[in-house]
Amino acid sequence: VIKAFKSSYVEKLVVTGPCTFNLFPVMERLREVVVNLETSLFDNNCTYWKSRSDDRGLHRIGLCCVNVGAVYKNCPNLERFMGIEIDNVSQKQTFNKWNGRIKKRFYDDYLQQGGSKETKAWAKTRWISRRPVFPENIVNDGVVNQM
């Protein structure tokens, strides 16, 4: 279930929830996304969809709770996503170019957290390969949760 939050006022979004929360922010003034992953039930294990039991020790930063791909063109002023600086990567380029440029920053963060996968293996299970589908009628039909 897509949870789309739309606001023209919010500058900092703090979300607490499970890895599968699936929040889509549509916020023109948003500058920072902070995600506090729900860990009380799962001893800090990642519960992202289809994650293998041997690959749950570290959360999928950029996928868990809020997919970083959802902010592309929906949050044009975003500077930080879960502590990772992305403000100098323009959203005026294609999604694939934007995605490629921020991917390295998220991979570096994964390594700093103790991850050990090579870039290609990491990207296959812990990164987005295409832009998340966001049905336009959700925003246009007023179904979006206004903040």
PyMOL CGO cylinders between C-alpha atoms (Angstrom):
from pymol import cmd
from pymol.cgo import CYLINDER

trace = [
    CYLINDER, 0.00, 0.00, 0.00, 1.42, 3.36, -1.02, 0.3, 1, 1, 1, 1, 1, 1,
    CYLINDER, 1.42, 3.36, -1.02, 1.39, 6.00, 1.69, 0.3, 1, 1, 1, 1, 1, 1,
    CYLINDER, 1.39, 6.00, 1.69, 1.77, 9.33, -0.08, 0.3, 1, 1, 1, 1, 1, 1,
    CYLINDER, 1.77, 9.33, -0.08, 2.23, 12.43, 2.05, 0.3, 1, 1, 1, 1, 1, 1,
    CYLINDER, 2.23, 12.43, 2.05, 1.93, 15.79, 0.34, 0.3, 1, 1, 1, 1, 1, 1,
    CYLINDER, 1.93, 15.79, 0.34, 2.88, 19.12, 1.85, 0.3, 1, 1, 1, 1, 1, 1,
    CYLINDER, 2.88, 19.12, 1.85, 4.15, 22.48, 0.70, 0.3, 1, 1, 1, 1, 1, 1,
    CYLINDER, 4.15, 22.48, 0.70, 5.28, 23.38, 4.25, 0.3, 1, 1, 1, 1, 1, 1,
    CYLINDER, 5.28, 23.38, 4.25, 7.29, 20.46, 5.67, 0.3, 1, 1, 1, 1, 1, 1,
    CYLINDER, 7.29, 20.46, 5.67, 11.06, 20.95, 5.61, 0.3, 1, 1, 1, 1, 1, 1,
    CYLINDER, 11.06, 20.95, 5.61, 12.11, 18.01, 7.79, 0.3, 1, 1, 1, 1, 1, 1,
    CYLINDER, 12.11, 18.01, 7.79, 10.33, 14.67, 7.71, 0.3, 1, 1, 1, 1, 1, 1,
    CYLINDER, 10.33, 14.67, 7.71, 10.92, 12.21, 10.55, 0.3, 1, 1, 1, 1, 1, 1,
    CYLINDER, 10.92, 12.21, 10.55, 9.37, 8.80, 9.96, 0.3, 1, 1, 1, 1, 1, 1,
    CYLINDER, 9.37, 8.80, 9.96, 9.27, 5.85, 12.34, 0.3, 1, 1, 1, 1, 1, 1,
    CYLINDER, 9.27, 5.85, 12.34, 8.07, 2.55, 10.98, 0.3, 1, 1, 1, 1, 1, 1,
    CYLINDER, 8.07, 2.55, 10.98, 8.93, -0.88, 9.64, 0.3, 1, 1, 1, 1, 1, 1,
    CYLINDER, 8.93, -0.88, 9.64, 11.15, -1.48, 6.64, 0.3, 1, 1, 1, 1, 1, 1,
    CYLINDER, 11.15, -1.48, 6.64, 8.05, -2.15, 4.50, 0.3, 1, 1, 1, 1, 1, 1,
    CYLINDER, 8.05, -2.15, 4.50, 6.25, 1.12, 5.38, 0.3, 1, 1, 1, 1, 1, 1,
    CYLINDER, 6.25, 1.12, 5.38, 6.57, 2.38, 1.78, 0.3, 1, 1, 1, 1, 1, 1,
    CYLINDER, 6.57, 2.38, 1.78, 6.18, 6.15, 2.23, 0.3, 1, 1, 1, 1, 1, 1,
    CYLINDER, 6.18, 6.15, 2.23, 6.17, 8.46, -0.80, 0.3, 1, 1, 1, 1, 1, 1,
    CYLINDER, 6.17, 8.46, -0.80, 6.81, 12.08, 0.16, 0.3, 1, 1, 1, 1, 1, 1,
    CYLINDER, 6.81, 12.08, 0.16, 5.62, 14.78, -2.23, 0.3, 1, 1, 1, 1, 1, 1,
    CYLINDER, 5.62, 14.78, -2.23, 7.04, 17.86, -0.56, 0.3, 1, 1, 1, 1, 1, 1,
    CYLINDER, 7.04, 17.86, -0.56, 8.43, 20.80, -2.48, 0.3, 1, 1, 1, 1, 1, 1,
    CYLINDER, 8.43, 20.80, -2.48, 10.15, 22.36, 0.58, 0.3, 1, 1, 1, 1, 1, 1,
    CYLINDER, 10.15, 22.36, 0.58, 11.49, 19.15, 2.10, 0.3, 1, 1, 1, 1, 1, 1,
    CYLINDER, 11.49, 19.15, 2.10, 15.18, 19.41, 2.96, 0.3, 1, 1, 1, 1, 1, 1,
    CYLINDER, 15.18, 19.41, 2.96, 15.79, 16.37, 5.14, 0.3, 1, 1, 1, 1, 1, 1,
    CYLINDER, 15.79, 16.37, 5.14, 14.39, 12.87, 5.59, 0.3, 1, 1, 1, 1, 1, 1,
    CYLINDER, 14.39, 12.87, 5.59, 15.12, 11.05, 8.84, 0.3, 1, 1, 1, 1, 1, 1,
    CYLINDER, 15.12, 11.05, 8.84, 14.01, 7.44, 9.17, 0.3, 1, 1, 1, 1, 1, 1,
    CYLINDER, 14.01, 7.44, 9.17, 13.83, 5.72, 12.55, 0.3, 1, 1, 1, 1, 1, 1,
    CYLINDER, 13.83, 5.72, 12.55, 13.34, 2.09, 11.67, 0.3, 1, 1, 1, 1, 1, 1,
    CYLINDER, 13.34, 2.09, 11.67, 11.07, 0.05, 13.91, 0.3, 1, 1, 1, 1, 1, 1,
    CYLINDER, 11.07, 0.05, 13.91, 13.35, -2.40, 15.66, 0.3, 1, 1, 1, 1, 1, 1,
    CYLINDER, 13.35, -2.40, 15.66, 11.46, -3.44, 18.78, 0.3, 1, 1, 1, 1, 1, 1,
    CYLINDER, 11.46, -3.44, 18.78, 10.01, -6.58, 17.23, 0.3, 1, 1, 1, 1, 1, 1,
    CYLINDER, 10.01, -6.58, 17.23, 12.91, -7.78, 15.15, 0.3, 1, 1, 1, 1, 1, 1,
    CYLINDER, 12.91, -7.78, 15.15, 16.11, -7.07, 17.13, 0.3, 1, 1, 1, 1, 1, 1,
    CYLINDER, 16.11, -7.07, 17.13, 17.31, -4.50, 14.58, 0.3, 1, 1, 1, 1, 1, 1,
    CYLINDER, 17.31, -4.50, 14.58, 16.99, -6.97, 11.69, 0.3, 1, 1, 1, 1, 1, 1,
    CYLINDER, 16.99, -6.97, 11.69, 15.91, -5.70, 8.31, 0.3, 1, 1, 1, 1, 1, 1,
    CYLINDER, 15.91, -5.70, 8.31, 12.45, -6.91, 7.31, 0.3, 1, 1, 1, 1, 1, 1,
    CYLINDER, 12.45, -6.91, 7.31, 12.44, -5.45, 3.79, 0.3, 1, 1, 1, 1, 1, 1,
    CYLINDER, 12.44, -5.45, 3.79, 10.43, -7.41, 1.23, 0.3, 1, 1, 1, 1, 1, 1,
    CYLINDER, 10.43, -7.41, 1.23, 12.07, -10.57, -0.06, 0.3, 1, 1, 1, 1, 1, 1,
    CYLINDER, 12.07, -10.57, -0.06, 15.23, -9.99, 1.96, 0.3, 1, 1, 1, 1, 1, 1,
    CYLINDER, 15.23, -9.99, 1.96, 17.13, -13.22, 2.52, 0.3, 1, 1, 1, 1, 1, 1,
    CYLINDER, 17.13, -13.22, 2.52, 17.47, -14.37, 6.09, 0.3, 1, 1, 1, 1, 1, 1,
    CYLINDER, 17.47, -14.37, 6.09, 21.27, -14.21, 5.81, 0.3, 1, 1, 1, 1, 1, 1,
    CYLINDER, 21.27, -14.21, 5.81, 21.11, -10.59, 4.58, 0.3, 1, 1, 1, 1, 1, 1,
    CYLINDER, 21.11, -10.59, 4.58, 19.12, -8.89, 7.32, 0.3, 1, 1, 1, 1, 1, 1,
    CYLINDER, 19.12, -8.89, 7.32, 21.87, -7.68, 9.64, 0.3, 1, 1, 1, 1, 1, 1,
    CYLINDER, 21.87, -7.68, 9.64, 21.99, -4.19, 8.12, 0.3, 1, 1, 1, 1, 1, 1,
    CYLINDER, 21.99, -4.19, 8.12, 19.04, -2.12, 6.99, 0.3, 1, 1, 1, 1, 1, 1,
    CYLINDER, 19.04, -2.12, 6.99, 18.69, -1.12, 3.38, 0.3, 1, 1, 1, 1, 1, 1,
    CYLINDER, 18.69, -1.12, 3.38, 19.28, 2.61, 3.70, 0.3, 1, 1, 1, 1, 1, 1,
    CYLINDER, 19.28, 2.61, 3.70, 17.44, 4.21, 0.81, 0.3, 1, 1, 1, 1, 1, 1,
    CYLINDER, 17.44, 4.21, 0.81, 14.89, 1.39, 0.58, 0.3, 1, 1, 1, 1, 1, 1,
    CYLINDER, 14.89, 1.39, 0.58, 13.64, 0.70, 4.10, 0.3, 1, 1, 1, 1, 1, 1,
    CYLINDER, 13.64, 0.70, 4.10, 10.56, 2.71, 5.14, 0.3, 1, 1, 1, 1, 1, 1,
    CYLINDER, 10.56, 2.71, 5.14, 11.06, 5.52, 2.58, 0.3, 1, 1, 1, 1, 1, 1,
    CYLINDER, 11.06, 5.52, 2.58, 12.40, 4.67, -0.88, 0.3, 1, 1, 1, 1, 1, 1,
    CYLINDER, 12.40, 4.67, -0.88, 14.95, 7.29, -1.90, 0.3, 1, 1, 1, 1, 1, 1,
    CYLINDER, 14.95, 7.29, -1.90, 13.78, 6.96, -5.51, 0.3, 1, 1, 1, 1, 1, 1,
    CYLINDER, 13.78, 6.96, -5.51, 10.39, 8.34, -4.49, 0.3, 1, 1, 1, 1, 1, 1,
    CYLINDER, 10.39, 8.34, -4.49, 11.90, 11.75, -3.73, 0.3, 1, 1, 1, 1, 1, 1,
    CYLINDER, 11.90, 11.75, -3.73, 13.17, 12.22, -7.30, 0.3, 1, 1, 1, 1, 1, 1,
    CYLINDER, 13.17, 12.22, -7.30, 11.22, 15.18, -8.76, 0.3, 1, 1, 1, 1, 1, 1,
    CYLINDER, 11.22, 15.18, -8.76, 8.77, 14.99, -5.80, 0.3, 1, 1, 1, 1, 1, 1,
    CYLINDER, 8.77, 14.99, -5.80, 11.12, 16.68, -3.31, 0.3, 1, 1, 1, 1, 1, 1,
    CYLINDER, 11.12, 16.68, -3.31, 13.29, 19.02, -5.41, 0.3, 1, 1, 1, 1, 1, 1,
    CYLINDER, 13.29, 19.02, -5.41, 14.98, 20.76, -2.44, 0.3, 1, 1, 1, 1, 1, 1,
    CYLINDER, 14.98, 20.76, -2.44, 16.09, 17.64, -0.59, 0.3, 1, 1, 1, 1, 1, 1,
    CYLINDER, 16.09, 17.64, -0.59, 19.56, 17.98, 0.93, 0.3, 1, 1, 1, 1, 1, 1,
    CYLINDER, 19.56, 17.98, 0.93, 19.90, 14.94, 3.22, 0.3, 1, 1, 1, 1, 1, 1,
    CYLINDER, 19.90, 14.94, 3.22, 18.37, 11.48, 3.22, 0.3, 1, 1, 1, 1, 1, 1,
    CYLINDER, 18.37, 11.48, 3.22, 19.04, 9.48, 6.38, 0.3, 1, 1, 1, 1, 1, 1,
    CYLINDER, 19.04, 9.48, 6.38, 22.20, 11.48, 6.99, 0.3, 1, 1, 1, 1, 1, 1,
    CYLINDER, 22.20, 11.48, 6.99, 23.55, 11.12, 3.46, 0.3, 1, 1, 1, 1, 1, 1,
    CYLINDER, 23.55, 11.12, 3.46, 24.17, 14.39, 1.60, 0.3, 1, 1, 1, 1, 1, 1,
    CYLINDER, 24.17, 14.39, 1.60, 22.46, 14.41, -1.79, 0.3, 1, 1, 1, 1, 1, 1,
    CYLINDER, 22.46, 14.41, -1.79, 21.83, 18.14, -2.32, 0.3, 1, 1, 1, 1, 1, 1,
    CYLINDER, 21.83, 18.14, -2.32, 24.53, 18.62, -4.94, 0.3, 1, 1, 1, 1, 1, 1,
    CYLINDER, 24.53, 18.62, -4.94, 23.06, 15.95, -7.22, 0.3, 1, 1, 1, 1, 1, 1,
    CYLINDER, 23.06, 15.95, -7.22, 20.60, 17.73, -9.50, 0.3, 1, 1, 1, 1, 1, 1,
    CYLINDER, 20.60, 17.73, -9.50, 17.13, 16.28, -10.03, 0.3, 1, 1, 1, 1, 1, 1,
    CYLINDER, 17.13, 16.28, -10.03, 17.03, 18.05, -13.42, 0.3, 1, 1, 1, 1, 1, 1,
    CYLINDER, 17.03, 18.05, -13.42, 18.87, 15.13, -15.02, 0.3, 1, 1, 1, 1, 1, 1,
    CYLINDER, 18.87, 15.13, -15.02, 17.26, 11.83, -15.96, 0.3, 1, 1, 1, 1, 1, 1,
    CYLINDER, 17.26, 11.83, -15.96, 16.36, 9.42, -13.18, 0.3, 1, 1, 1, 1, 1, 1,
    CYLINDER, 16.36, 9.42, -13.18, 19.03, 6.93, -14.27, 0.3, 1, 1, 1, 1, 1, 1,
    CYLINDER, 19.03, 6.93, -14.27, 21.79, 9.55, -14.09, 0.3, 1, 1, 1, 1, 1, 1,
    CYLINDER, 21.79, 9.55, -14.09, 20.53, 10.90, -10.76, 0.3, 1, 1, 1, 1, 1, 1,
    CYLINDER, 20.53, 10.90, -10.76, 20.26, 7.38, -9.38, 0.3, 1, 1, 1, 1, 1, 1,
    CYLINDER, 20.26, 7.38, -9.38, 23.77, 6.49, -10.52, 0.3, 1, 1, 1, 1, 1, 1,
    CYLINDER, 23.77, 6.49, -10.52, 25.23, 9.53, -8.83, 0.3, 1, 1, 1, 1, 1, 1,
    CYLINDER, 25.23, 9.53, -8.83, 23.59, 9.01, -5.45, 0.3, 1, 1, 1, 1, 1, 1,
    CYLINDER, 23.59, 9.01, -5.45, 24.08, 5.24, -5.49, 0.3, 1, 1, 1, 1, 1, 1,
    CYLINDER, 24.08, 5.24, -5.49, 27.80, 5.58, -4.72, 0.3, 1, 1, 1, 1, 1, 1,
    CYLINDER, 27.80, 5.58, -4.72, 27.03, 7.66, -1.61, 0.3, 1, 1, 1, 1, 1, 1,
    CYLINDER, 27.03, 7.66, -1.61, 24.64, 5.03, -0.28, 0.3, 1, 1, 1, 1, 1, 1,
    CYLINDER, 24.64, 5.03, -0.28, 27.08, 2.23, -1.07, 0.3, 1, 1, 1, 1, 1, 1,
    CYLINDER, 27.08, 2.23, -1.07, 29.83, 4.08, 0.82, 0.3, 1, 1, 1, 1, 1, 1,
    CYLINDER, 29.83, 4.08, 0.82, 27.45, 4.39, 3.79, 0.3, 1, 1, 1, 1, 1, 1,
    CYLINDER, 27.45, 4.39, 3.79, 26.76, 0.65, 3.61, 0.3, 1, 1, 1, 1, 1, 1,
    CYLINDER, 26.76, 0.65, 3.61, 30.48, -0.07, 3.78, 0.3, 1, 1, 1, 1, 1, 1,
    CYLINDER, 30.48, -0.07, 3.78, 30.89, 2.32, 6.74, 0.3, 1, 1, 1, 1, 1, 1,
    CYLINDER, 30.89, 2.32, 6.74, 28.18, 0.40, 8.59, 0.3, 1, 1, 1, 1, 1, 1,
    CYLINDER, 28.18, 0.40, 8.59, 30.17, -2.80, 8.19, 0.3, 1, 1, 1, 1, 1, 1,
    CYLINDER, 30.17, -2.80, 8.19, 28.72, -4.14, 4.94, 0.3, 1, 1, 1, 1, 1, 1,
    CYLINDER, 28.72, -4.14, 4.94, 30.97, -6.36, 2.88, 0.3, 1, 1, 1, 1, 1, 1,
    CYLINDER, 30.97, -6.36, 2.88, 29.25, -6.95, -0.45, 0.3, 1, 1, 1, 1, 1, 1,
    CYLINDER, 29.25, -6.95, -0.45, 30.88, -5.83, -3.68, 0.3, 1, 1, 1, 1, 1, 1,
    CYLINDER, 30.88, -5.83, -3.68, 29.11, -2.97, -5.47, 0.3, 1, 1, 1, 1, 1, 1,
    CYLINDER, 29.11, -2.97, -5.47, 27.31, -5.17, -8.00, 0.3, 1, 1, 1, 1, 1, 1,
    CYLINDER, 27.31, -5.17, -8.00, 26.03, -7.66, -5.40, 0.3, 1, 1, 1, 1, 1, 1,
    CYLINDER, 26.03, -7.66, -5.40, 24.99, -4.80, -3.10, 0.3, 1, 1, 1, 1, 1, 1,
    CYLINDER, 24.99, -4.80, -3.10, 23.08, -3.04, -5.87, 0.3, 1, 1, 1, 1, 1, 1,
    CYLINDER, 23.08, -3.04, -5.87, 21.23, -6.22, -6.82, 0.3, 1, 1, 1, 1, 1, 1,
    CYLINDER, 21.23, -6.22, -6.82, 19.67, -6.73, -3.37, 0.3, 1, 1, 1, 1, 1, 1,
    CYLINDER, 19.67, -6.73, -3.37, 19.98, -3.35, -1.66, 0.3, 1, 1, 1, 1, 1, 1,
    CYLINDER, 19.98, -3.35, -1.66, 19.40, -0.65, -4.27, 0.3, 1, 1, 1, 1, 1, 1,
    CYLINDER, 19.40, -0.65, -4.27, 16.75, 0.57, -6.69, 0.3, 1, 1, 1, 1, 1, 1,
    CYLINDER, 16.75, 0.57, -6.69, 17.12, -0.32, -10.35, 0.3, 1, 1, 1, 1, 1, 1,
    CYLINDER, 17.12, -0.32, -10.35, 14.25, 1.81, -11.62, 0.3, 1, 1, 1, 1, 1, 1,
    CYLINDER, 14.25, 1.81, -11.62, 12.16, 4.72, -10.53, 0.3, 1, 1, 1, 1, 1, 1,
    CYLINDER, 12.16, 4.72, -10.53, 9.38, 3.69, -8.11, 0.3, 1, 1, 1, 1, 1, 1,
    CYLINDER, 9.38, 3.69, -8.11, 5.94, 3.74, -9.67, 0.3, 1, 1, 1, 1, 1, 1,
    CYLINDER, 5.94, 3.74, -9.67, 3.88, 6.56, -8.27, 0.3, 1, 1, 1, 1, 1, 1,
    CYLINDER, 3.88, 6.56, -8.27, 0.36, 6.69, -9.73, 0.3, 1, 1, 1, 1, 1, 1,
    CYLINDER, 0.36, 6.69, -9.73, -0.34, 10.31, -10.61, 0.3, 1, 1, 1, 1, 1, 1,
    CYLINDER, -0.34, 10.31, -10.61, -4.05, 9.94, -9.86, 0.3, 1, 1, 1, 1, 1, 1,
    CYLINDER, -4.05, 9.94, -9.86, -3.22, 9.48, -6.19, 0.3, 1, 1, 1, 1, 1, 1,
    CYLINDER, -3.22, 9.48, -6.19, -2.03, 13.07, -6.02, 0.3, 1, 1, 1, 1, 1, 1,
    CYLINDER, -2.03, 13.07, -6.02, -4.57, 14.48, -8.44, 0.3, 1, 1, 1, 1, 1, 1,
    CYLINDER, -4.57, 14.48, -8.44, -7.62, 12.77, -6.92, 0.3, 1, 1, 1, 1, 1, 1,
    CYLINDER, -7.62, 12.77, -6.92, -6.91, 14.17, -3.46, 0.3, 1, 1, 1, 1, 1, 1,
    CYLINDER, -6.91, 14.17, -3.46, -6.24, 10.78, -1.89, 0.3, 1, 1, 1, 1, 1, 1,
    CYLINDER, -6.24, 10.78, -1.89, -2.86, 12.00, -0.67, 0.3, 1, 1, 1, 1, 1, 1,
    CYLINDER, -2.86, 12.00, -0.67, -2.58, 12.64, 3.05, 0.3, 1, 1, 1, 1, 1, 1,
    CYLINDER, -2.58, 12.64, 3.05, -2.14, 16.40, 3.43, 0.3, 1, 1, 1, 1, 1, 1,
    CYLINDER, -2.14, 16.40, 3.43, 0.22, 17.46, 6.21, 0.3, 1, 1, 1, 1, 1, 1,
]
cmd.load_cgo(trace, "trace")
